[in-house]
Amino acid sequence: MNIISIIPARGGAVGIPHKNVKPFLGEPLIARTIRHSLACSQIAATFVSTDDKEIARVSVAAGADIIVRPRYLAGADAQSEDVLIHALDKIGGVIDGVVFLQCTSPIRRKDDISRAIRMFQSKGCDSVFSACELRQYLRFDGYKNWYPDMYPRNMRVEKQPAIIENGSIYVFDPVVFRKQKVRLCGFGRYFVQPWYCGLELDIPEDWELCELIASSKKLELA
């Protein structure tokens, strides 16, 4: 199978300025996810979609191919699905599977991407996504309504967990994706990662926490 990865990385981040090229434990953030992709033997090529020259320079140095993203797909309101479709149009050719990775989710275990691809290949599904388990009892709808899981109130570890899409890894069939224009397309499955793999980099405090966890768990992480 011809499986490729696409890593979107626009310039103009607000919460953490220049975060895609900011050093994360000694390497540019975008280079970390590129390294994760290149280390996966099932991935034939790694592409970064960006509008930013510095991100492009760092990405090429890390081993990725560049897709120049047009300005209309570079704003804060640009949808990832539109960016992915643009990238697929530029790459062309026959593609059997797409691995969509977000560099703002920097914590992955060594076999996570391979595990997602194996599930995609062997389970007859159109899409696969990484997830974390949530075992809390109280659910909120915005700020007004709350829905308690009140009875029976067993130990939290005994509670049937909710499955939360964590944004780290997606794999999908590009044909089905193009038809539905959503990353969780067709018949899908999920695989569970530890909670800390769901951490994302939006504010400086996130950066500090992710570096601390990644440093402490470096033997098991990619």
N, C-alpha and C positions, 0 to 999 in steps of 0.2 A: 504493500500500500504506500502511496505517496502522501505522507503526512507532513504538514508544515506548521510552523508556529507564527503567530502575529502578536506583537507587543505594541499597543498604542502608547504614545508618550508625547503629549503636546507641550509646548512651552507655555509660559504665562501662569504657572501655578500661583495661587494666592495664599493659601494657608501656610505653606512652607515654600518660600520663594526658591526657584531653581531646583526643586527637590529631585527631579529626575537625574540630575548630574551631581547632586550633593553626595559627598562620601558617606557611605553606610558601612561601618566597620572596615574602613580603609579602601573600599572600592566604590565607584559611582553607582548610585542606586539602580540605574537602568542596566549597568553591566552585570549586576547580581542576577537579575532575571534572565538576561541573555545567557549567562553562564549556566543557569539551570536548564535552559532550553538546549544548549549545545551539548550538555552532558547526557541528554536523553537519546539513546541510539535509535529510537523509532522515528525521530524527527529528522527529516531530510534537509530542511532549510529553515532559517530563523530570520524573520523580517521585523523591522521596527517601522511603524508609521508615525512620522513626526513632521511638524512644520518648523522645527527649531534647528538651526545650524549646529549649535553646540551639542545638542542631544544626538544629532546625526553623526557628528565627528566622534563622540565618545562611543556610540553604538558600533560604528565601523571598526574602531580600534578593538572593541570587545568581540568582534567576529560576526556581527549581524549584517544583513542586507537592508538597504534603506528604501522606503516608499515615501516619497515627498507628499505630504498631506496638504491639500489646498486650503486656502484661508477660510472658506465657508465651513470646513470641518474642524477648524482649530479653536473655536470659541468654547467658553465654559458650558454652553448649552448643547454642544454637539453630542449626538447619540453614538455610543460605541458601535451599535449595529451598522450605522451608516459608514463609520470609519472602516469597519471590517469589510463591508461590501466594496467600498472603494479600493481597499487593499487587494481583495481577491480579483477585481477587474484588472488591476495593474499587474498582478503576478501572472494571471492567465494559465493556460494549460489544464491538464487533468489533475485535480486534487481530490484525494479520497477522504481526507480528514483535516480539520483545522484545530490546532491547540491555541486557544486564546488565553494569554497570560497578562496579568496586570502587575506592573512593577511596583505599584503602591501597596501590594501585598507581598512583603519581602521574605516571609518565613514559610519555607516549604521543607518537608523531609526529603531525604535523598531519593526515595523511590516513588514519590507522589505523582509526578507527571507520567512516569512509565505505568503506574498502576491505573491512572485514569485512561490512558490509551489502551491498555489491555482490556479494561472493562468495555470500552467503546468497540473494540474489535471482536470480543468474544460473546457479548451479551445481546447482540442484535439490536442495539439501540441507536437512535439518531443523535443523541446528545448525552453528555456526562458532565456533571458539575461537582466541585468540591463543596463540602458542607461541614458544619460543626453542630454538635448537639446542645440543645438548650433545655435545662431541667427546672427553670424557675417556675413558680406557681402563678404569679400574677401577670395578666396580659392587659395592655392598654391600647385603646384606639385613640390616637392623638392625645389631647390633654383633658378631654371631657368624660369619656366613658372608660370604665374598667370592668374586666371580666375575670373574677377570681375562680381558680380551680379549688373549690373549698373542700369537697368531700369525695372519696376518703382522702385524708391528708396524710399520706404515708411518708416515709423517709424520702428525701429528695433523690437519693441514688436509686430508689426503687420506682421512681416516677417514669412513665413512658416519655422519652425525650421528644421535643419538637426538633425538626431538622431545619437548619438555617443555612441558606446559600451564603457562602462566605467570600466570594469574589476572587479567589486565588487562581483557580484552574477551571477552564471549560474546554471541552472537546466536542466538536459537532461535525455532522455531515454538511458540506457546503451547499449541496443541492437542496436539501430540506431547509437549511438556514435561509437561502435566498428566497424560497417560496414564502416562508413565514416571517422572515425579518426579525427573528428573536433568537438569542443564543441558546435558550432552553427550548429547543425545537423538537417536534415529533415525539417519538417515544423516548423518554429520558430516564436515566438512573443517576444516583449520587454515590459518592464515597465519602466516608467521614474522616476528617483530620482532627487533631487535637485543637482545643479552643484557641490556642495562641497562633495557629496558622490563619485564623480569621482576622487578626489585627491588621488594620489599614493605616496608612500614613496620611493624615489630614491636617494635624496641628503639631507643633513642636513637641508637646508632651507624648504624642504617639511615637515619635522618633526615638525619644529617650527610652521608652518602654520596650519597643521592638529591638533596639540595639542590645538592651540588657538581656532580654530573653534569648535572642539569637546568639549572643556571646556565651550564655550559660549552657545552652543546648547545642553547641556547635558540632559535637561529635555525631549527632543524629540528623543534623540539618544539611541540606544541599548547599 
